[in-house]
Amino acid sequence: MNSTLKQTLAQEIEAWRPRTKKLVKEYGDVVVDEVTISKVIGGMRGLKSLVSDISNLDPNEGIRYRGYSLQEVVDGLPKAPNSTMPYVEGLFYLLLTGKFPTKAEVENVVDEFAKRRVLPRYVCEILDAFPDYTHPMVMFSSAILSMSKESEFNRKYFKGNLHKNDFWDPTYEDALSLLAKLPNIASYIYNKLYLKGKPRFSDPNLDMGGNFAFLMHKQKPYDDVARMHFIVHSDHESGNVSAHTGHLVASSLSDVYMSTSAMLNGLAGPLHGLASQEVMKWLLDGIDIIGNDEPSEDEWRKFVWDKLNTGQVIPGYGHAVLRKTDPRYTLQRNFSKEFMSDDSIWKSVDKLYRIVPEVLKEHGKAKNPWPNVDAQSGVIQWHYGVREFEFYTVLFGISRAIGICANIIWDRALGYPLERPKSVTTEMLEKIAGIK
């Protein structure tokens, strides 16, 4: 009989712990990176000071989950019946264990998620109490925060008999219970704010992506849209605002619900999680300004140059780390070509893919002229009727919680300490720099 996810994870943890202990004990003084004044003042950008075995961002290959490229992940994970995209639950298995699950192992996780989907009544009452003009991310974060009372970690920790080597176990239980409920919370919010109708109950026979499509009143292939979206956005190393916030809060032994709520509050900031909606707004404004539902390549080229010549940027292009087309963009682009090739806005996205990189190269100021994931993700949601920009970050939040939870479980398993960097004053930096 195939082992369950939790049993496999326990085996991986026991095998991994000696590696971490050896690094600290025998090689703790080895220098990893250099701290410069520009890094201290510049938000620690690029400073190697965190550990995540869940994902890594390669400048030339893009995101790698557990060492595998995105395409290898999509090809290697079992797919839901009659679907082109893998089970999201299978990705969670891979992120936790580093192993590709069998179909039976994925189905075990799907069943485990299905058992945990039901929302506590008080969560619905909290969401119902919000005015209809509330930002959906406020509702999403608040609903998750309220579920801290469900935390198995808290119950066991405050009884006083939970050994630190076992912190990961109730954290794992909390993570599964939270992740299973996120599509229900998100769809409840969407229904309240935009559909003004009664929310649906989950279908116990559907996986995470299929059930979310059902809860959102969407037909195929939106189930694959959901699976794809949750997979490509699920993790992005540990240094971005949302991932780092989740890791930081969890390092104080706050439970998964508190840590994920905090993560979402970071994700909601306009410099982090709003890029997808900014791209859609830019696209729609461009079509409106050009005055043509399907602008030609020449019209788009002129529009792009006009924006650049007035000091504006082209949203969805460029990346802080990547130096090639984002593989997450490519995956979604291929999906769009197959399932929505007649969509007029997609046609503009396709034209911009051919136009913008060459314009940015000629312009000469972009380190990376290639599209990132945000250049593509919004237009897919728009095509399938999710046109409320504010909700896009909620979709992002469901996705990012998957990687955050996997990281927190491993943080607890390896006994990572409370995060506590040391700050300096401007005067101290001036002395270091030799300024008199």
MITORDREN-394055 format. One record per residue (C-alpha): residue number from 1; x, y, z. Coordinates in pm, 1 decimal, always signed. Example, Ala and Ser with C-alpha at 12.3 -4.5 7.8 and 13.67 -1.06 7.14 Angstrom:
BEGIN
(1; (+1230.0; -450.0; +780.0))
(2; (+1367.0; -106.0; +714.0))
% end
This chain:
BEGIN
(1; (+0.0; +0.0; +0.0))
(2; (+130.0; +346.0; -89.5))
(3; (+233.3; +559.8; +205.7))
(4; (+28.2; +866.2; +290.8))
(5; (+160.1; +1219.3; +247.4))
(6; (+215.3; +1264.9; +621.4))
(7; (+409.8; +939.3; +654.7))
(8; (+627.1; +1025.1; +354.9))
(9; (+687.7; +1374.4; +492.9))
(10; (+788.8; +1234.5; +833.3))
(11; (+1048.0; +1013.3; +665.2))
(12; (+1184.6; +1306.5; +464.6))
(13; (+1211.2; +1521.8; +778.3))
(14; (+1408.0; +1259.0; +971.0))
(15; (+1648.4; +1222.0; +678.2))
(16; (+1687.3; +1599.3; +635.4))
(17; (+1749.2; +1711.2; +993.8))
(18; (+2111.8; +1585.6; +1011.9))
(19; (+2200.8; +1793.5; +706.1))
(20; (+2088.3; +2116.6; +869.9))
(21; (+2253.3; +2032.6; +1202.4))
(22; (+2582.7; +1951.7; +1030.7))
(23; (+2583.7; +2280.5; +838.4))
(24; (+2531.8; +2484.7; +1154.2))
(25; (+2770.2; +2284.5; +1373.3))
(26; (+3061.1; +2230.6; +1133.9))
(27; (+3027.0; +2508.7; +876.4))
(28; (+2846.5; +2785.6; +1062.6))
(29; (+3123.2; +3041.7; +1002.1))
(30; (+3138.8; +2999.1; +624.5))
(31; (+3052.1; +3326.8; +446.0))
(32; (+2751.5; +3303.7; +213.1))
(33; (+2706.2; +3665.1; +101.4))
(34; (+2834.4; +4017.7; +152.1))
(35; (+2629.0; +4282.1; +328.3))
(36; (+2681.7; +4618.7; +159.8))
(37; (+2536.1; +4956.9; +243.6))
(38; (+2320.3; +4944.0; -69.9))
(39; (+2170.1; +4614.9; +50.5))
(40; (+2108.2; +4750.7; +400.0))
(41; (+1929.2; +5060.7; +270.5))
(42; (+1783.0; +4894.8; -39.0))
(43; (+1549.8; +4653.2; +135.2))
(44; (+1808.7; +4370.7; +153.3))
(45; (+1744.6; +4305.6; -216.8))
(46; (+1936.2; +4001.1; -333.3))
(47; (+2092.5; +3937.4; +8.3))
(48; (+2124.4; +3560.6; +58.3))
(49; (+1997.5; +3522.8; +414.1))
(50; (+1700.9; +3283.9; +402.0))
(51; (+1657.8; +2912.6; +341.1))
(52; (+1383.7; +2752.9; +133.0))
(53; (+1405.4; +2405.3; -10.0))
(54; (+1054.3; +2436.2; -152.7))
(55; (+1141.5; +2654.9; -451.7))
(56; (+1425.6; +2845.3; -610.9))
(57; (+1424.2; +3116.8; -876.1))
(58; (+1683.0; +3055.8; -1146.5))
(59; (+1761.8; +3366.8; -1357.5))
(60; (+1775.7; +3161.3; -1676.6))
(61; (+1522.2; +2886.3; -1613.0))
(62; (+1263.4; +3055.6; -1392.1))
(63; (+1094.7; +2903.0; -1091.7))
(64; (+1199.4; +2553.5; -990.2))
(65; (+984.9; +2360.4; -746.3))
(66; (+1195.2; +2115.1; -546.2))
(67; (+1459.4; +2137.8; -818.6))
(68; (+1218.3; +2072.8; -1105.4))
(69; (+1132.3; +2321.4; -1379.1))
(70; (+771.1; +2427.5; -1411.8))
(71; (+728.1; +2221.2; -1727.0))
(72; (+875.1; +1915.1; -1554.0))
(73; (+628.9; +1967.4; -1270.3))
(74; (+330.8; +1994.3; -1504.0))
(75; (+443.6; +1691.1; -1703.0))
(76; (+530.2; +1480.8; -1399.2))
(77; (+230.0; +1533.9; -1171.1))
(78; (-84.6; +1321.7; -1213.0))
(79; (-366.9; +1503.7; -1389.6))
(80; (-728.8; +1523.9; -1290.0))
(81; (-970.7; +1323.7; -1511.3))
(82; (-1045.8; +1489.7; -1847.4))
(83; (-807.4; +1773.0; -1764.1))
(84; (-489.9; +1916.8; -1910.2))
(85; (-356.0; +2042.3; -1576.9))
(86; (-234.2; +1845.9; -1273.9))
(87; (-401.7; +1818.2; -937.8))
(88; (-308.3; +2109.3; -711.1))
(89; (-302.8; +1857.1; -427.1))
(90; (-27.4; +1674.4; -616.5))
(91; (+180.8; +1991.4; -623.4))
(92; (+141.6; +2024.0; -246.3))
(93; (+267.2; +1665.3; -211.7))
(94; (+569.9; +1750.1; -426.4))
(95; (+645.5; +2072.7; -237.4))
(96; (+636.7; +1893.0; +95.8))
(97; (+826.5; +1575.8; +7.8))
(98; (+1032.3; +1653.8; -302.8))
(99; (+877.2; +1346.7; -463.6))
(100; (+625.5; +1313.4; -744.5))
(101; (+318.0; +1136.8; -606.7))
(102; (+148.0; +841.5; -766.8))
(103; (-213.9; +870.5; -872.6))
(104; (-317.4; +682.2; -557.9))
(105; (-112.6; +914.9; -336.3))
(106; (-267.9; +1221.3; -497.9))
(107; (-615.8; +1080.2; -453.9))
(108; (-536.4; +1028.2; -86.4))
(109; (-452.4; +1398.9; -50.3))
(110; (-760.4; +1499.3; -253.8))
(111; (-976.9; +1297.9; -12.2))
(112; (-799.2; +1453.8; +285.6))
(113; (-866.9; +1805.3; +154.1))
(114; (-1231.8; +1720.7; +81.1))
(115; (-1285.2; +1614.0; +443.2))
(116; (-1163.6; +1950.8; +570.5))
(117; (-1351.7; +2193.4; +342.9))
(118; (-1651.0; +2284.0; +558.9))
(119; (-1628.7; +2637.8; +693.8))
(120; (-1709.3; +2705.9; +1058.1))
(121; (-2036.7; +2894.0; +1084.2))
(122; (-1869.3; +3192.1; +1250.1))
(123; (-1648.1; +3244.3; +940.8))
(124; (-1958.1; +3289.3; +725.1))
(125; (-2107.0; +3525.5; +984.9))
(126; (-1789.3; +3733.9; +986.8))
(127; (-1791.2; +3757.8; +606.9))
(128; (-2162.6; +3841.7; +602.2))
(129; (-2101.0; +4127.3; +847.3))
(130; (-1868.1; +4313.6; +609.3))
(131; (-2024.4; +4591.3; +398.4))
(132; (-2054.2; +4509.0; +28.7))
(133; (-1797.7; +4776.4; -58.5))
(134; (-1521.1; +4606.7; +145.6))
(135; (-1202.7; +4512.3; -38.6))
(136; (-1204.4; +4132.8; -87.3))
(137; (-850.9; +4098.8; +51.7))
(138; (-962.9; +4252.6; +380.8))
(139; (-1238.1; +3991.9; +402.0))
(140; (-1008.3; +3708.2; +296.8))
(141; (-737.8; +3792.9; +550.3))
(142; (-990.3; +3848.8; +829.9))
(143; (-1169.2; +3518.9; +767.7))
(144; (-841.7; +3328.3; +782.6))
(145; (-726.3; +3513.5; +1093.2))
(146; (-1051.8; +3431.8; +1269.5))
(147; (-985.6; +3059.9; +1229.3))
(148; (-685.0; +3074.2; +1461.4))
(149; (-915.3; +2926.9; +1724.3))
(150; (-920.7; +2605.7; +1515.6))
(151; (-542.7; +2564.3; +1542.1))
(152; (-433.7; +2219.0; +1653.2))
(153; (-81.3; +2354.5; +1698.1))
(154; (-205.9; +2607.6; +1952.9))
(155; (-402.7; +2347.1; +2146.4))
(156; (-106.4; +2111.2; +2173.3))
(157; (+157.5; +2379.7; +2230.5))
(158; (-23.7; +2552.4; +2514.6))
(159; (-86.4; +2223.2; +2691.2))
(160; (+289.3; +2232.8; +2746.1))
(161; (+377.6; +1880.5; +2640.1))
(162; (+462.0; +1926.3; +2271.2))
(163; (+828.3; +1849.7; +2196.8))
(164; (+995.4; +2093.4; +1956.2))
(165; (+1081.6; +1807.1; +1719.9))
(166; (+707.6; +1748.3; +1684.2))
(167; (+607.2; +2110.1; +1614.7))
(168; (+569.4; +2025.0; +1247.4))
(169; (+299.4; +1761.9; +1306.7))
(170; (+10.3; +1983.4; +1428.5))
(171; (+136.8; +2255.4; +1192.7))
(172; (+85.1; +2008.9; +907.3))
(173; (-270.8; +1944.1; +1028.2))
(174; (-343.4; +2317.0; +1045.3))
(175; (-198.1; +2370.3; +697.2))
(176; (-415.7; +2103.8; +536.8))
(177; (-726.0; +2232.1; +713.2))
(178; (-655.3; +2588.6; +601.8))
(179; (-564.3; +2510.3; +240.6))
(180; (-873.4; +2293.5; +199.3))
(181; (-1095.9; +2585.0; +303.3))
(182; (-937.5; +2866.1; +101.6))
(183; (-1140.2; +2807.9; -221.2))
(184; (-1459.6; +2804.6; -14.8))
(185; (-1370.8; +3130.2; +160.2))
(186; (-1269.2; +3297.9; -165.7))
(187; (-1582.4; +3189.3; -354.1))
(188; (-1801.3; +3296.1; -59.9))
(189; (-1646.8; +3643.8; -80.9))
(190; (-1688.8; +3654.7; -459.4))
(191; (-2052.0; +3553.4; -430.7))
(192; (-2126.8; +3814.0; -162.7))
(193; (-1953.6; +4105.5; -333.3))
(194; (-2025.3; +4038.3; -700.0))
(195; (-2289.8; +3771.2; -759.0))
(196; (-2526.3; +3870.9; -475.4))
(197; (-2657.9; +3516.9; -444.4))
(198; (-2646.8; +3219.7; -212.5))
(199; (-2308.6; +3043.5; -200.3))
(200; (-2279.8; +2688.0; -322.6))
(201; (-2179.7; +2395.2; -106.3))
(202; (-1864.3; +2207.4; -208.4))
(203; (-1883.6; +1901.8; -429.1))
(204; (-1703.8; +1625.8; -232.1))
(205; (-1626.0; +1440.0; -554.0))
(206; (-1411.1; +1718.7; -698.7))
(207; (-1048.1; +1811.3; -644.8))
(208; (-936.0; +2158.1; -535.5))
(209; (-934.4; +2310.8; -885.8))
(210; (-1256.9; +2144.4; -996.7))
(211; (-1436.5; +2236.1; -677.0))
(212; (-1326.6; +2598.6; -701.7))
(213; (-1466.1; +2620.4; -1055.5))
(214; (-1791.2; +2468.6; -929.2))
(215; (-1811.0; +2715.9; -638.8))
(216; (-1745.9; +3004.2; -881.2))
(217; (-2027.1; +2881.9; -1113.9))
(218; (-1777.7; +2822.9; -1395.4))
(219; (-1780.6; +2551.5; -1661.4))
(220; (-1481.2; +2366.0; -1809.8))
(221; (-1208.4; +2451.4; -1876.9))
(222; (-1215.6; +2692.2; -1579.0))
(223; (-1127.6; +2397.7; -1355.8))
(224; (-797.5; +2379.3; -1544.8))
(225; (-763.1; +2758.3; -1527.0))
(226; (-786.5; +2727.7; -1148.2))
(227; (-539.1; +2439.8; -1130.9))
(228; (-293.1; +2623.9; -1353.4))
(229; (-329.1; +2950.6; -1161.1))
(230; (-279.2; +2787.2; -822.8))
(231; (+24.8; +2594.5; -945.4))
(232; (+214.4; +2875.6; -1120.2))
(233; (+166.2; +3123.0; -834.2))
(234; (+216.5; +2882.8; -544.0))
(235; (+571.9; +2970.9; -442.7))
(236; (+854.5; +3203.4; -540.9))
(237; (+1143.9; +3151.4; -300.5))
(238; (+1127.6; +3298.2; +51.8))
(239; (+1243.6; +3656.0; -1.6))
(240; (+941.5; +3822.4; -162.2))
(241; (+714.0; +4020.7; +68.1))
(242; (+435.0; +3764.1; +105.3))
(243; (+662.0; +3461.2; +149.2))
(244; (+896.1; +3643.6; +384.7))
(245; (+608.0; +3778.1; +591.5))
(246; (+459.1; +3432.3; +633.0))
(247; (+798.2; +3291.7; +730.9))
(248; (+873.0; +3581.0; +968.4))
(249; (+543.2; +3565.9; +1156.7))
(250; (+556.0; +3186.7; +1177.7))
(251; (+909.6; +3206.3; +1323.3))
(252; (+752.5; +3344.9; +1641.7))
(253; (+543.4; +3023.5; +1654.8))
(254; (+228.1; +3204.5; +1552.7))
(255; (-5.4; +2947.5; +1402.1))
(256; (-57.6; +2890.1; +1030.1))
(257; (-380.3; +3092.0; +1027.0))
(258; (-214.1; +3401.0; +1175.5))
(259; (+91.5; +3361.6; +953.7))
(260; (-111.2; +3320.1; +634.7))
(261; (-331.5; +3618.2; +719.8))
(262; (-17.7; +3827.8; +764.8))
(263; (+119.4; +3694.4; +436.1))
(264; (-197.4; +3807.5; +258.5))
(265; (-167.5; +4157.3; +404.5))
(266; (+176.7; +4184.4; +245.3))
(267; (+49.8; +4041.3; -81.2))
(268; (-221.9; +4308.0; -94.9))
(269; (+32.4; +4590.0; -123.5))
(270; (+41.4; +4761.4; -464.5))
(271; (+413.9; +4691.5; -508.2))
(272; (+366.6; +4316.4; -471.7))
(273; (+40.6; +4141.0; -554.0))
(274; (-142.7; +4386.8; -776.2))
(275; (+62.5; +4348.2; -1094.5))
(276; (-191.2; +4127.3; -1271.5))
(277; (-470.0; +4380.2; -1238.4))
(278; (-234.6; +4663.2; -1336.1))
(279; (-160.1; +4479.4; -1661.3))
(280; (-530.8; +4434.6; -1735.1))
(281; (-603.5; +4800.3; -1664.1))
(282; (-315.1; +4902.1; -1893.0))
(283; (-442.3; +4671.8; -2169.4))
(284; (-799.9; +4796.5; -2150.5))
(285; (-687.8; +5160.8; -2134.0))
(286; (-465.8; +5102.6; -2437.6))
(287; (-747.9; +4951.5; -2640.9))
(288; (-971.6; +5241.7; -2540.3))
(289; (-710.9; +5507.9; -2625.2))
(290; (-623.5; +5347.6; -2957.9))
(291; (-995.8; +5326.5; -3031.1))
(292; (-993.9; +4982.0; -3181.4))
(293; (-1107.9; +4654.7; -3018.0))
(294; (-826.6; +4471.5; -3195.2))
(295; (-537.5; +4715.1; -3245.5))
(296; (-281.4; +4627.3; -3506.8))
(297; (+82.9; +4560.1; -3425.6))
(298; (+176.3; +4904.4; -3558.0))
(299; (-83.8; +5069.2; -3334.6))
(300; (+39.4; +4882.0; -3029.6))
(301; (+402.3; +4959.6; -3115.3))
(302; (+327.0; +5332.6; -3129.2))
(303; (+132.8; +5310.6; -2802.6))
(304; (+423.8; +5134.6; -2626.9))
(305; (+674.7; +5391.3; -2752.8))
(306; (+447.8; +5677.2; -2644.0))
(307; (+436.0; +5533.9; -2291.7))
(308; (+810.7; +5482.2; -2273.4))
(309; (+882.7; +5831.3; -2407.6))
(310; (+675.3; +5982.8; -2126.2))
(311; (+875.0; +5794.2; -1862.6))
(312; (+622.0; +5519.2; -1797.6))
(313; (+690.6; +5147.4; -1772.3))
(314; (+521.6; +4862.5; -1957.2))
(315; (+350.9; +4649.5; -1689.5))
(316; (+401.6; +4275.0; -1713.8))
(317; (+747.0; +4303.7; -1869.7))
(318; (+1076.9; +4268.8; -1686.0))
(319; (+1162.2; +4088.6; -1363.9))
(320; (+1397.0; +4152.4; -1070.2))
(321; (+1568.8; +3814.4; -1112.4))
(322; (+1465.4; +3649.4; -1439.9))
(323; (+1659.5; +3716.5; -1757.8))
(324; (+1432.2; +3535.7; -2004.1))
(325; (+1061.3; +3485.1; -2068.4))
(326; (+895.3; +3368.4; -1747.0))
(327; (+806.3; +2996.4; -1781.2))
(328; (+485.4; +3073.1; -1592.4))
(329; (+396.3; +3314.1; -1872.8))
(330; (+476.5; +3049.0; -2133.4))
(331; (+255.2; +2787.5; -1968.4))
(332; (-39.1; +3026.3; -1959.5))
(333; (+33.2; +3150.3; -2311.4))
(334; (+12.9; +2795.2; -2445.8))
(335; (-314.7; +2741.9; -2261.7))
(336; (-454.6; +3063.1; -2410.9))
(337; (-353.8; +2963.2; -2763.8))
(338; (-539.6; +2635.0; -2721.7))
(339; (-855.7; +2742.7; -2542.4))
(340; (-917.1; +3113.1; -2610.0))
(341; (-742.2; +3198.0; -2936.5))
(342; (-1043.6; +3396.3; -3062.0))
(343; (-1047.6; +3630.2; -2760.0))
(344; (-981.2; +3985.3; -2879.2))
(345; (-782.9; +4088.4; -2570.9))
(346; (-571.6; +3772.9; -2591.7))
(347; (-490.6; +3871.6; -2950.7))
(348; (-351.3; +4198.8; -2817.3))
(349; (-147.7; +4012.8; -2554.0))
(350; (-10.9; +3793.4; -2830.9))
(351; (+87.2; +4096.0; -3039.6))
(352; (+251.9; +4264.8; -2743.3))
(353; (+455.7; +3949.6; -2682.4))
(354; (+608.5; +4000.8; -3026.9))
(355; (+638.3; +4379.2; -3000.8))
(356; (+739.1; +4481.9; -2648.3))
(357; (+1069.8; +4291.1; -2610.0))
(358; (+1213.5; +4437.3; -2931.2))
(359; (+1094.9; +4788.3; -2835.2))
(360; (+1244.5; +4757.6; -2484.9))
(361; (+1573.3; +4635.6; -2634.0))
(362; (+1580.7; +4935.5; -2866.3))
(363; (+1485.0; +5163.7; -2578.9))
(364; (+1785.2; +5025.1; -2394.9))
(365; (+1688.0; +5072.7; -2029.3))
(366; (+1528.2; +4738.8; -1940.2))
(367; (+1756.7; +4470.1; -1793.1))
(368; (+1501.0; +4209.1; -1888.4))
(369; (+1266.8; +4289.6; -2181.7))
(370; (+1075.5; +3962.4; -2154.5))
(371; (+722.9; +3909.3; -2018.0))
(372; (+658.8; +3782.5; -1667.9))
(373; (+363.9; +3585.0; -1533.4))
(374; (+147.7; +3894.6; -1480.7))
(375; (+148.9; +3980.3; -1851.0))
(376; (-75.8; +3680.8; -1910.2))
(377; (-268.7; +3569.7; -1599.9))
(378; (-526.5; +3850.9; -1584.8))
(379; (-648.5; +3811.5; -1942.1))
(380; (-734.5; +3445.7; -1875.8))
(381; (-947.1; +3535.8; -1574.5))
(382; (-1108.6; +3814.5; -1776.4))
(383; (-1192.3; +3575.4; -2059.8))
(384; (-1372.0; +3338.0; -1823.4))
(385; (-1576.9; +3613.2; -1663.5))
(386; (-1378.2; +3701.5; -1352.5))
(387; (-1346.4; +4069.7; -1432.6))
(388; (-1335.9; +4222.5; -1086.8))
(389; (-973.8; +4337.0; -1059.2))
(390; (-974.1; +4352.0; -679.7))
(391; (-1043.7; +3979.0; -665.5))
(392; (-731.8; +3884.9; -861.4))
(393; (-516.3; +3921.2; -549.0))
(394; (-744.7; +3678.4; -364.7))
(395; (-675.6; +3421.1; -636.6))
(396; (-306.0; +3495.6; -594.7))
(397; (-346.1; +3450.6; -218.9))
(398; (-498.5; +3103.0; -249.9))
(399; (-201.9; +3005.3; -462.9))
(400; (+72.2; +3158.2; -250.9))
(401; (-66.1; +3000.5; +67.9))
(402; (+26.3; +2658.4; -73.2))
(403; (+397.4; +2737.7; -80.7))
(404; (+385.3; +2938.1; +243.6))
(405; (+229.8; +2647.4; +431.8))
(406; (+482.9; +2401.1; +290.2))
(407; (+766.6; +2630.6; +399.7))
(408; (+626.7; +2679.9; +749.4))
(409; (+589.1; +2305.0; +802.1))
(410; (+954.6; +2255.4; +710.4))
(411; (+1064.3; +2554.8; +920.9))
(412; (+905.9; +2385.1; +1221.8))
(413; (+1044.7; +2042.6; +1126.7))
(414; (+1401.9; +2173.9; +1110.7))
(415; (+1367.7; +2393.7; +1417.8))
(416; (+1446.4; +2724.9; +1249.8))
(417; (+1466.3; +2997.3; +1515.9))
(418; (+1287.3; +3324.9; +1565.8))
(419; (+1396.3; +3560.9; +1289.2))
(420; (+1578.4; +3858.2; +1440.8))
(421; (+1814.5; +4062.8; +1220.0))
(422; (+2002.1; +4358.7; +1370.1))
(423; (+1945.1; +4714.8; +1253.7))
(424; (+2193.3; +5002.0; +1237.4))
(425; (+2154.6; +5378.2; +1234.4))
(426; (+2229.4; +5608.6; +941.9))
(427; (+2515.0; +5754.9; +1146.2))
(428; (+2665.3; +5409.2; +1191.3))
(429; (+2651.0; +5352.1; +816.4))
(430; (+2817.6; +5687.6; +754.5))
(431; (+3103.0; +5585.8; +986.4))
(432; (+3137.7; +5250.4; +810.3))
(433; (+3151.5; +5436.6; +478.4))
(434; (+3415.8; +5676.8; +611.5))
(435; (+3192.5; +5983.0; +581.1))
(436; (+3299.9; +6261.5; +818.7))
% end
